[in-house]
Structure formats: C-alpha cells, structure tokens
Amino acid sequence: MKKRQFKFIFALTFLSVIIWIVGEFIIGEIFNNFAVSVIWAVICLIACCAYSLWKCPREPDDDEETLQENAKGDRK
C-alpha cells in the first residue's frame, strides 16, 4: 500500500467517525430513538465504503502501464 493510499484511508476514516459522532449527538438530543441511531450508523458505514470505492487512489495495472509506456514511445 502506498503512502498516498494510507493517507486517504486514514483521513476518510477520521472524517467518517467525526460525522458519525456529531450525528449521534444530534439524534440523542432530538429523537432519542435507538432505531434512528442504528439507521444512522448503517448509513454512515455505507456512505464511507461507497466513497472509498469511488475515490480511492488505485495503483495502475501492469497492462495499463505497459500500454501507456508504449503509447509514449510511439509519440516520440
């Protein structure tokens, strides 16, 4: 795992936990309902996973690297 990927995962996890905790405080003050709290936790988890899959920096495949190198060589 590259340093860039680790930073992304750490920052996303930290932000997700902060959003979840703030949401729990708001739910506790306004609704005070266990079901709403569980639904909020599930929504936070799904959103974090979806965003991670969508935006996580990926390592290029070997085939893609070879194709890009070949394309650069052809341009020269």
C-alpha positions in Angstrom: 0.0 0.0 0.0 1.4 3.4 -1.0 1.7 6.3 1.4 -1.0 8.2 -0.6 -3.5 5.4 -0.2 -2.8 5.2 3.5 -3.3 8.9 4.0 -6.6 8.8 2.0 -7.9 5.8 4.1 -6.9 7.4 7.4 -8.4 10.8 6.5 -11.6 9.2 5.3 -12.0 7.1 8.4 -11.3 10.1 10.7 -13.8 12.3 8.9 -16.4 9.5 8.9 -16.0 9.0 12.7 -16.4 12.7 13.3 -19.6 12.9 11.2 -21.0 9.8 12.9 -20.4 11.1 16.4 -21.9 14.5 15.6 -24.9 12.7 14.1 -25.2 10.6 17.3 -25.2 13.7 19.5 -27.9 15.3 17.3 -30.0 12.1 17.3 -29.7 11.8 21.0 -30.8 15.4 21.6 -33.7 15.5 19.1 -35.0 11.9 18.6 -33.6 9.8 21.5 -34.5 6.7 19.5 -32.3 3.6 19.2 -33.7 2.6 15.7 -32.8 6.0 14.3 -29.3 5.7 15.8 -28.8 2.3 14.2 -30.0 3.5 10.8 -27.6 6.5 11.1 -24.7 4.2 11.8 -25.6 2.0 8.8 -25.9 5.0 6.5 -22.5 6.3 7.7 -20.9 3.0 7.0 -22.4 2.5 3.6 -21.5 6.1 2.6 -17.9 5.7 3.8 -17.5 2.4 1.8 -19.1 3.8 -1.3 -16.9 6.9 -1.3 -13.8 4.9 -0.6 -14.5 2.6 -3.6 -15.3 5.6 -5.8 -12.4 7.9 -5.0 -9.6 5.7 -3.5 -6.3 6.2 -5.3 -5.6 3.0 -7.2 -2.3 1.5 -8.4 -2.4 1.1 -12.2 -2.4 -2.4 -13.5 0.8 -3.7 -15.2 -1.0 -4.0 -18.5 -2.1 -0.4 -18.4 1.4 0.8 -17.5 2.8 -1.1 -20.5 0.2 0.3 -22.8 0.9 3.9 -21.6 4.7 3.4 -22.0 4.2 2.0 -25.5 1.9 4.9 -26.4 4.5 7.4 -25.1 7.2 5.6 -27.1 5.1 5.8 -30.2 4.6 9.6 -29.8 8.3 10.3 -29.7 
